[in-house]
């Protein structure tokens, strides 16, 4: 007969993210059972995955804050590591955390650049012509929002 040791250990803290995910899974299962079409099921799956993704990002964000607070992860917004850094920043028998710092794309403030060129004597008509020639328009950003209605 196994020993009852329920009183000898501290109770684990409930994981709010696991509870939220379990609730989302139950909700999705109930909604999918009510869906009448394949399109409706696909939209419901998209809704649930969108919600799960935002929950996962929140979970990851709170985990990053905890890592910074415990001095495991450097505060790379306040003190960024040099580009080219590749390092193991934490390791124990169970888990390892590594960082790789890569160069981001640089940004050009086009309006300020054009204003400076004009101030340096480049003709405004030429600047407009060249700006138009070297500007690429992209299709609009598609922001898809899925909401439960029923």
Residue pairs with C-beta under 8 A, 6 or more apart in sequence:
17 55
17 56
17 58
17 59
20 55
21 52
21 55
24 48
24 51
24 52
24 55
27 48
28 44
28 45
28 48
31 44
31 148
32 41
32 44
32 45
35 41
35 44
43 146
46 144
46 146
47 146
47 147
47 148
50 144
50 146
64 73
67 73
67 97
68 74
68 75
72 89
72 90
72 97
73 89
73 90
73 97
73 99
74 81
74 89
74 99
76 101
80 101
81 87
81 99
81 101
82 101
83 101
83 102
83 103
84 101
85 99
85 100
85 101
86 98
86 99
86 100
86 101
87 98
87 99
88 96
88 97
88 98
89 97
89 98
89 99
90 96
90 97
91 97
110 131
114 127
114 131
117 127
118 124
118 127
